[in-house]
Amino acid sequence: MKVPETQYRSFIEQYDGPVKKNERLSAYTTFRTGGEADLFIDVTDADQLSRVVILARRMELPFFIIGGGSNLLVSDAGYRGLIIRNSIRRLEVKDTDLFAGAGESLDETVDFSTTRSLTGLEFAAGIWGTVGGAIYGNAGAFGSQIGAVLKYAELVDPDGNIRIEQNRYFQFSYRHSILKETDETIVYACLQMVSGDREAIRKRTEEIRQLRTHKHPTTPCSAGCFFKNIEDSSQPNGKLAAGKLLDEVGAKDMRVGGAAVFGEHANIIINTGQATSKDIRQLADILKEKVKKKFGIELTEEIRCLGEF
């Protein structure tokens, strides 16, 4: 839906900070695809995020909040409205509580906790994206998930209100939190860590990073696993790997335009250099259809699609 130019001008006039126009979103996603956002703002603290949200709501301006863009596929047509990037930074330790801004790199937060001899985040070593995005999607690996270490978090709701909620509020489950239903945004998180041996923690994080390098791309060109694993109590860790099903339908030989399935992992779609978001979306749809036809299972995306496809 096209937004009137007068609406944009009015927003820029009333907002007390810098606003970018026609910002290409491919620079802000790990797929490195996507068109332009009509307006774009970086926010660096809770009050700023609250003000932007309140103003956009009051002016009925469509907006969408992004983090590290590691679980996001943006349409080639871009986004008609305002993109707000959550760039709130903070890394601090009090006793064994680790305070992290939502815009902090999750992988760098793992290293920060390691240097402080705190254990609990090793599973997240090498995962792209931000702390806020990880909580939003309850990121996990190797049988662990971030919801298990979250103590509480500060949020901004869709009306711009700021408040703190404890772990139980988030209703964590596999790749899910209540934030996917409430459209609230993390500002910072308090992670409940445990004191440990620094060298043992460092060794474990490096082991996990090495495992990732064998199964995942090492440079931004994908969003990691495209589809969720299927909950199945008869399987190890209670999940049937989507990658296993995709492997069995020959996914690794498939491509559409510049989008291809990663040779080391059938559940990862990569941009080989010239892919469009349309290529990626079409390839994902083909993969879903093949799995459904052979196994009768409907795969569910881990990633979010933004804009018109």
C-alpha positions as a Markdown table, in Angstrom:
| # | Residue | x | y | z |
|---|---|---|---|---|
| 1 | Met | 0.0 | 0.0 | 0.0 |
| 2 | Lys | 1.5 | 3.4 | -1.0 |
| 3 | Val | 1.9 | 5.9 | 1.7 |
| 4 | Pro | 1.2 | 9.6 | 0.8 |
| 5 | Glu | 4.4 | 11.6 | 0.5 |
| 6 | Thr | 2.8 | 14.3 | 2.7 |
| 7 | Gln | 2.6 | 11.7 | 5.5 |
| 8 | Tyr | 6.3 | 11.1 | 5.3 |
| 9 | Arg | 7.1 | 14.8 | 5.2 |
| 10 | Ser | 5.0 | 15.4 | 8.3 |
| 11 | Phe | 6.6 | 12.6 | 10.2 |
| 12 | Ile | 10.1 | 13.8 | 9.4 |
| 13 | Glu | 9.2 | 17.4 | 10.5 |
| 14 | Gln | 7.9 | 16.1 | 13.8 |
| 15 | Tyr | 10.6 | 13.6 | 14.6 |
| 16 | Asp | 13.5 | 15.0 | 16.6 |
| 17 | Gly | 16.3 | 13.0 | 15.0 |
| 18 | Pro | 17.8 | 11.8 | 11.7 |
| 19 | Val | 15.7 | 9.9 | 9.2 |
| 20 | Lys | 17.0 | 8.2 | 6.1 |
| 21 | Lys | 14.9 | 8.1 | 3.0 |
| 22 | Asn | 14.9 | 5.3 | 0.4 |
| 23 | Glu | 17.3 | 3.1 | 2.4 |
| 24 | Arg | 18.3 | -0.2 | 0.7 |
| 25 | Leu | 17.4 | -3.0 | 3.1 |
| 26 | Ser | 19.8 | -5.6 | 1.6 |
| 27 | Ala | 22.5 | -4.0 | 3.7 |
| 28 | Tyr | 20.6 | -5.0 | 6.9 |
| 29 | Thr | 19.8 | -8.6 | 6.2 |
| 30 | Thr | 22.1 | -11.7 | 6.1 |
| 31 | Phe | 20.4 | -12.8 | 2.9 |
| 32 | Arg | 21.8 | -9.5 | 1.4 |
| 33 | Thr | 18.6 | -9.1 | -0.7 |
| 34 | Gly | 15.6 | -6.8 | -0.5 |
| 35 | Gly | 14.5 | -3.4 | -1.8 |
| 36 | Glu | 14.3 | 0.0 | -0.2 |
| 37 | Ala | 12.5 | 1.2 | 2.9 |
| 38 | Asp | 10.7 | 4.6 | 2.3 |
| 39 | Leu | 12.0 | 5.8 | 5.7 |
| 40 | Phe | 14.6 | 4.3 | 8.0 |
| 41 | Ile | 15.7 | 5.1 | 11.6 |
| 42 | Asp | 18.3 | 3.7 | 13.9 |
| 43 | Val | 17.4 | 3.7 | 17.6 |
| 44 | Thr | 20.0 | 3.5 | 20.3 |
| 45 | Asp | 17.9 | 3.6 | 23.6 |
| 46 | Ala | 14.5 | 2.8 | 25.0 |
| 47 | Asp | 13.2 | 6.3 | 25.1 |
| 48 | Gln | 14.1 | 6.9 | 21.5 |
| 49 | Leu | 12.4 | 3.7 | 20.4 |
| 50 | Ser | 9.3 | 4.7 | 22.4 |
| 51 | Arg | 9.1 | 8.1 | 20.9 |
| 52 | Val | 9.4 | 6.8 | 17.3 |
| 53 | Val | 6.7 | 4.2 | 17.9 |
| 54 | Ile | 4.4 | 6.7 | 19.5 |
| 55 | Leu | 4.8 | 9.2 | 16.7 |
| 56 | Ala | 4.4 | 6.6 | 14.0 |
| 57 | Arg | 1.2 | 5.2 | 15.6 |
| 58 | Arg | -0.2 | 8.7 | 16.1 |
| 59 | Met | 0.4 | 9.5 | 12.4 |
| 60 | Glu | -0.9 | 6.1 | 11.3 |
| 61 | Leu | 2.4 | 5.4 | 9.5 |
| 62 | Pro | 3.2 | 1.7 | 8.9 |
| 63 | Phe | 6.4 | 0.6 | 10.7 |
| 64 | Phe | 8.4 | -2.5 | 11.2 |
| 65 | Ile | 11.2 | -3.1 | 13.7 |
| 66 | Ile | 14.3 | -5.1 | 12.7 |
| 67 | Gly | 17.4 | -6.3 | 14.6 |
| 68 | Gly | 20.3 | -8.0 | 12.9 |
| 69 | Gly | 18.2 | -9.2 | 9.9 |
| 70 | Ser | 19.4 | -12.8 | 10.3 |
| 71 | Asn | 15.9 | -14.3 | 10.2 |
| 72 | Leu | 14.3 | -11.9 | 7.7 |
| 73 | Leu | 13.6 | -12.0 | 3.9 |
| 74 | Val | 12.7 | -8.6 | 2.6 |
| 75 | Ser | 10.7 | -8.3 | -0.7 |
| 76 | Asp | 12.6 | -7.0 | -3.7 |
| 77 | Ala | 9.9 | -4.2 | -3.8 |
| 78 | Gly | 11.1 | -3.1 | -0.3 |
| 79 | Tyr | 8.9 | -1.7 | 2.4 |
| 80 | Arg | 6.3 | 1.0 | 2.2 |
| 81 | Gly | 6.6 | 2.8 | 5.5 |
| 82 | Leu | 9.1 | 3.2 | 8.3 |
| 83 | Ile | 11.8 | 0.6 | 9.2 |
| 84 | Ile | 13.1 | 1.0 | 12.7 |
| 85 | Arg | 16.4 | -0.8 | 13.4 |
| 86 | Asn | 17.0 | -1.7 | 17.1 |
| 87 | Ser | 20.6 | -0.8 | 17.7 |
| 88 | Ile | 20.4 | -0.6 | 21.5 |
| 89 | Arg | 23.8 | -1.6 | 22.9 |
| 90 | Arg | 24.8 | -2.6 | 26.4 |
| 91 | Leu | 27.0 | -5.3 | 27.9 |
| 92 | Glu | 27.4 | -5.4 | 31.7 |
| 93 | Val | 27.8 | -8.0 | 34.4 |
| 94 | Lys | 26.4 | -7.8 | 38.0 |
| 95 | Asp | 27.3 | -10.8 | 40.0 |
| 96 | Thr | 26.2 | -13.6 | 37.6 |
| 97 | Asp | 23.6 | -11.6 | 35.8 |
| 98 | Leu | 24.5 | -10.5 | 32.3 |
| 99 | Phe | 22.7 | -7.4 | 31.0 |
| 100 | Ala | 22.7 | -7.2 | 27.2 |
| 101 | Gly | 21.2 | -4.6 | 24.9 |
| 102 | Ala | 18.8 | -6.0 | 22.3 |
| 103 | Gly | 21.0 | -4.7 | 19.5 |
| 104 | Glu | 24.1 | -6.5 | 20.7 |
| 105 | Ser | 25.5 | -9.3 | 18.5 |
| 106 | Leu | 24.5 | -12.6 | 20.1 |
| 107 | Asp | 27.9 | -14.2 | 19.1 |
| 108 | Glu | 29.8 | -11.2 | 20.7 |
| 109 | Thr | 27.7 | -11.6 | 23.8 |
| 110 | Val | 28.8 | -15.2 | 24.0 |
| 111 | Asp | 32.4 | -14.0 | 23.9 |
| 112 | Phe | 31.7 | -11.3 | 26.5 |
| 113 | Ser | 30.3 | -13.9 | 28.9 |
| 114 | Thr | 33.2 | -16.2 | 28.3 |
| 115 | Thr | 35.8 | -13.6 | 29.3 |
| 116 | Arg | 33.8 | -13.1 | 32.5 |
| 117 | Ser | 33.9 | -16.9 | 33.3 |
| 118 | Leu | 30.1 | -17.1 | 32.9 |
| 119 | Thr | 28.5 | -20.3 | 31.5 |
| 120 | Gly | 25.1 | -20.7 | 29.9 |
| 121 | Leu | 25.4 | -19.2 | 26.4 |
| 122 | Glu | 27.9 | -21.6 | 24.8 |
| 123 | Phe | 25.2 | -23.1 | 22.6 |
| 124 | Ala | 24.7 | -19.7 | 20.9 |
| 125 | Ala | 28.4 | -19.5 | 19.7 |
| 126 | Gly | 28.4 | -18.7 | 16.0 |
| 127 | Ile | 24.7 | -17.9 | 15.7 |
| 128 | Trp | 24.1 | -14.7 | 13.6 |
| 129 | Gly | 21.7 | -12.0 | 14.8 |
| 130 | Thr | 21.1 | -10.0 | 17.9 |
| 131 | Val | 20.2 | -10.7 | 21.5 |
| 132 | Gly | 16.7 | -9.2 | 20.9 |
| 133 | Gly | 16.1 | -11.3 | 17.9 |
| 134 | Ala | 17.3 | -14.4 | 19.7 |
| 135 | Ile | 14.8 | -13.9 | 22.5 |
| 136 | Tyr | 12.0 | -13.1 | 20.0 |
| 137 | Gly | 12.4 | -16.4 | 18.3 |
| 138 | Asn | 13.8 | -18.3 | 21.3 |
| 139 | Ala | 16.9 | -19.2 | 19.4 |
| 140 | Gly | 18.6 | -22.5 | 20.3 |
| 141 | Ala | 21.0 | -25.2 | 19.4 |
| 142 | Phe | 22.5 | -28.4 | 20.8 |
| 143 | Gly | 19.6 | -29.0 | 23.1 |
| 144 | Ser | 19.6 | -25.5 | 24.7 |
| 145 | Gln | 17.7 | -22.3 | 24.1 |
| 146 | Ile | 18.0 | -18.7 | 25.2 |
| 147 | Gly | 14.6 | -18.8 | 26.9 |
| 148 | Ala | 16.2 | -21.0 | 29.6 |
| 149 | Val | 18.6 | -18.4 | 30.6 |
| 150 | Leu | 16.5 | -15.2 | 30.4 |
| 151 | Lys | 15.7 | -13.8 | 33.8 |
| 152 | Tyr | 13.7 | -10.7 | 32.7 |
| 153 | Ala | 13.7 | -8.2 | 29.9 |
| 154 | Glu | 12.6 | -4.6 | 29.3 |
| 155 | Leu | 10.1 | -4.2 | 26.5 |
| 156 | Val | 8.5 | -1.5 | 24.3 |
| 157 | Asp | 5.0 | -2.4 | 23.3 |
| 158 | Pro | 3.2 | -1.4 | 20.1 |
| 159 | Asp | 1.9 | 1.7 | 21.7 |
| 160 | Gly | 5.3 | 2.9 | 22.9 |
| 161 | Asn | 4.9 | 1.9 | 26.6 |
| 162 | Ile | 8.1 | 0.7 | 28.3 |
| 163 | Arg | 7.9 | -2.0 | 31.0 |
| 164 | Ile | 9.8 | -5.0 | 32.5 |
| 165 | Glu | 8.6 | -8.6 | 32.3 |
| 166 | Gln | 9.9 | -11.7 | 34.0 |
| 167 | Asn | 10.7 | -15.0 | 32.1 |
| 168 | Arg | 7.3 | -16.6 | 32.6 |
| 169 | Tyr | 5.7 | -13.8 | 30.6 |
| 170 | Phe | 7.4 | -14.9 | 27.4 |
| 171 | Gln | 5.8 | -18.3 | 27.2 |
| 172 | Phe | 8.9 | -19.8 | 25.5 |
| 173 | Ser | 8.5 | -22.9 | 23.4 |
| 174 | Tyr | 10.4 | -24.3 | 20.3 |
| 175 | Arg | 11.4 | -21.2 | 18.3 |
| 176 | His | 8.6 | -19.2 | 19.8 |
| 177 | Ser | 7.9 | -16.5 | 22.4 |
| 178 | Ile | 4.8 | -14.5 | 23.2 |
| 179 | Leu | 6.5 | -11.5 | 21.4 |
| 180 | Lys | 5.5 | -13.1 | 18.1 |
| 181 | Glu | 1.9 | -12.5 | 19.1 |
| 182 | Thr | 2.1 | -9.2 | 20.9 |
| 183 | Asp | 4.6 | -7.4 | 18.6 |
| 184 | Glu | 6.5 | -6.1 | 21.5 |
| 185 | Thr | 10.2 | -5.3 | 21.2 |
| 186 | Ile | 13.1 | -6.1 | 23.5 |
| 187 | Val | 15.1 | -3.2 | 24.8 |
| 188 | Tyr | 17.5 | -5.1 | 27.0 |
| 189 | Ala | 17.7 | -8.5 | 28.6 |
| 190 | Cys | 19.0 | -9.8 | 31.9 |
| 191 | Leu | 20.4 | -13.3 | 31.4 |
| 192 | Gln | 20.9 | -15.5 | 34.4 |
| 193 | Met | 24.3 | -17.1 | 34.0 |
| 194 | Val | 26.4 | -19.4 | 36.2 |
| 195 | Ser | 30.0 | -19.0 | 37.3 |
| 196 | Gly | 32.3 | -21.5 | 35.6 |
| 197 | Asp | 35.9 | -22.2 | 34.5 |
| 198 | Arg | 36.9 | -19.7 | 31.8 |
| 199 | Glu | 39.1 | -22.1 | 29.8 |
| 200 | Ala | 36.4 | -24.9 | 29.8 |
| 201 | Ile | 33.8 | -22.4 | 28.6 |
| 202 | Arg | 36.1 | -21.0 | 25.9 |
| 203 | Lys | 36.9 | -24.6 | 24.7 |
| 204 | Arg | 33.2 | -25.5 | 24.5 |
| 205 | Thr | 32.3 | -22.3 | 22.5 |
| 206 | Glu | 35.1 | -23.0 | 20.1 |
| 207 | Glu | 34.0 | -26.6 | 19.6 |
| 208 | Ile | 30.5 | -25.4 | 18.8 |
| 209 | Arg | 31.8 | -22.8 | 16.4 |
| 210 | Gln | 33.8 | -25.5 | 14.6 |
| 211 | Leu | 30.8 | -27.6 | 14.3 |
| 212 | Arg | 28.9 | -24.7 | 12.8 |
| 213 | Thr | 31.6 | -24.0 | 10.2 |
| 214 | His | 31.1 | -27.5 | 8.8 |
| 215 | Lys | 27.4 | -27.2 | 8.4 |
| 216 | His | 26.7 | -23.5 | 8.0 |
| 217 | Pro | 27.9 | -20.7 | 5.6 |
| 218 | Thr | 30.7 | -18.6 | 7.3 |
| 219 | Thr | 29.8 | -15.3 | 5.6 |
| 220 | Pro | 26.4 | -13.6 | 5.4 |
| 221 | Cys | 24.4 | -15.1 | 2.5 |
| 222 | Ser | 21.6 | -16.9 | 4.2 |
| 223 | Ala | 19.3 | -16.8 | 7.2 |
| 224 | Gly | 20.5 | -20.1 | 8.7 |
| 225 | Cys | 17.9 | -22.9 | 8.8 |
| 226 | Phe | 14.9 | -21.8 | 6.7 |
| 227 | Phe | 12.4 | -24.2 | 8.2 |
| 228 | Lys | 11.6 | -25.3 | 11.7 |
| 229 | Asn | 12.2 | -28.9 | 12.8 |
| 230 | Ile | 9.1 | -31.0 | 13.3 |
| 231 | Glu | 8.1 | -31.8 | 16.9 |
| 232 | Asp | 8.1 | -35.6 | 17.3 |
| 233 | Ser | 8.5 | -37.2 | 20.7 |
| 234 | Ser | 9.9 | -40.4 | 19.0 |
| 235 | Gln | 12.9 | -38.5 | 17.6 |
| 236 | Pro | 16.2 | -37.5 | 19.4 |
| 237 | Asn | 15.6 | -34.3 | 21.4 |
| 238 | Gly | 11.9 | -34.6 | 20.4 |
| 239 | Lys | 12.4 | -33.1 | 16.9 |
| 240 | Leu | 12.4 | -34.6 | 13.4 |
| 241 | Ala | 15.0 | -32.6 | 11.5 |
| 242 | Ala | 13.6 | -30.7 | 8.5 |
| 243 | Gly | 17.0 | -31.0 | 6.9 |
| 244 | Lys | 16.7 | -34.8 | 6.9 |
| 245 | Leu | 13.4 | -34.6 | 5.0 |
| 246 | Leu | 14.8 | -32.0 | 2.6 |
| 247 | Asp | 17.8 | -34.2 | 2.0 |
| 248 | Glu | 15.6 | -37.1 | 1.1 |
| 249 | Val | 13.7 | -35.0 | -1.6 |
| 250 | Gly | 17.0 | -34.0 | -3.2 |
| 251 | Ala | 17.1 | -30.5 | -1.9 |
| 252 | Lys | 20.8 | -30.0 | -2.2 |
| 253 | Asp | 20.6 | -30.2 | -6.0 |
| 254 | Met | 18.0 | -27.5 | -6.3 |
| 255 | Arg | 18.3 | -23.8 | -7.2 |
| 256 | Val | 16.2 | -21.0 | -8.6 |
| 257 | Gly | 18.1 | -18.1 | -10.2 |
| 258 | Gly | 20.8 | -17.0 | -7.8 |
| 259 | Ala | 19.3 | -18.9 | -4.8 |
| 260 | Ala | 20.5 | -22.4 | -4.0 |
| 261 | Val | 20.4 | -25.0 | -1.2 |
| 262 | Phe | 23.6 | -25.0 | 0.7 |
| 263 | Gly | 25.7 | -28.1 | -0.1 |
| 264 | Glu | 26.4 | -29.0 | 3.5 |
| 265 | His | 22.9 | -28.5 | 4.9 |
| 266 | Ala | 19.7 | -29.1 | 3.1 |
| 267 | Asn | 17.7 | -26.8 | 5.3 |
| 268 | Ile | 19.8 | -23.7 | 4.4 |
| 269 | Ile | 19.1 | -21.6 | 1.4 |
| 270 | Ile | 21.9 | -19.3 | 0.2 |
| 271 | Asn | 22.3 | -16.3 | -2.0 |
| 272 | Thr | 25.1 | -17.4 | -4.4 |
| 273 | Gly | 25.8 | -13.7 | -5.3 |
| 274 | Gln | 23.0 | -12.6 | -7.6 |
| 275 | Ala | 19.9 | -13.9 | -5.9 |
| 276 | Thr | 16.7 | -11.9 | -5.5 |
| 277 | Ser | 14.3 | -12.3 | -2.7 |
| 278 | Lys | 11.9 | -13.7 | -5.2 |
| 279 | Asp | 14.4 | -16.4 | -6.1 |
| 280 | Ile | 14.7 | -17.4 | -2.4 |
| 281 | Arg | 11.0 | -17.4 | -1.8 |
| 282 | Gln | 10.3 | -19.5 | -4.9 |
| 283 | Leu | 12.9 | -22.0 | -4.0 |
| 284 | Ala | 11.5 | -22.3 | -0.5 |
| 285 | Asp | 8.0 | -22.9 | -1.9 |
| 286 | Ile | 9.4 | -25.7 | -4.1 |
| 287 | Leu | 11.1 | -27.3 | -1.2 |
| 288 | Lys | 7.9 | -27.2 | 0.9 |
| 289 | Glu | 5.9 | -28.7 | -1.9 |
| 290 | Lys | 8.3 | -31.6 | -2.4 |
| 291 | Val | 8.4 | -32.5 | 1.3 |
| 292 | Lys | 4.6 | -32.3 | 1.5 |
| 293 | Lys | 4.2 | -34.5 | -1.6 |
| 294 | Lys | 6.6 | -37.2 | -0.3 |
| 295 | Phe | 6.0 | -37.2 | 3.4 |
| 296 | Gly | 2.6 | -35.4 | 3.9 |
| 297 | Ile | 4.4 | -32.9 | 6.2 |
| 298 | Glu | 3.9 | -29.1 | 5.9 |
| 299 | Leu | 7.1 | -27.4 | 6.7 |
| 300 | Thr | 6.9 | -24.1 | 8.7 |
| 301 | Glu | 9.4 | -21.2 | 8.1 |
| 302 | Glu | 11.7 | -20.0 | 10.8 |
| 303 | Ile | 12.2 | -16.8 | 8.9 |
| 304 | Arg | 9.8 | -13.8 | 8.5 |
| 305 | Cys | 8.9 | -12.4 | 5.1 |
| 306 | Leu | 8.5 | -8.6 | 4.9 |
| 307 | Gly | 6.8 | -6.8 | 2.1 |
| 308 | Glu | 4.9 | -8.1 | -1.0 |
| 309 | Phe | 6.0 | -11.3 | -2.7 |
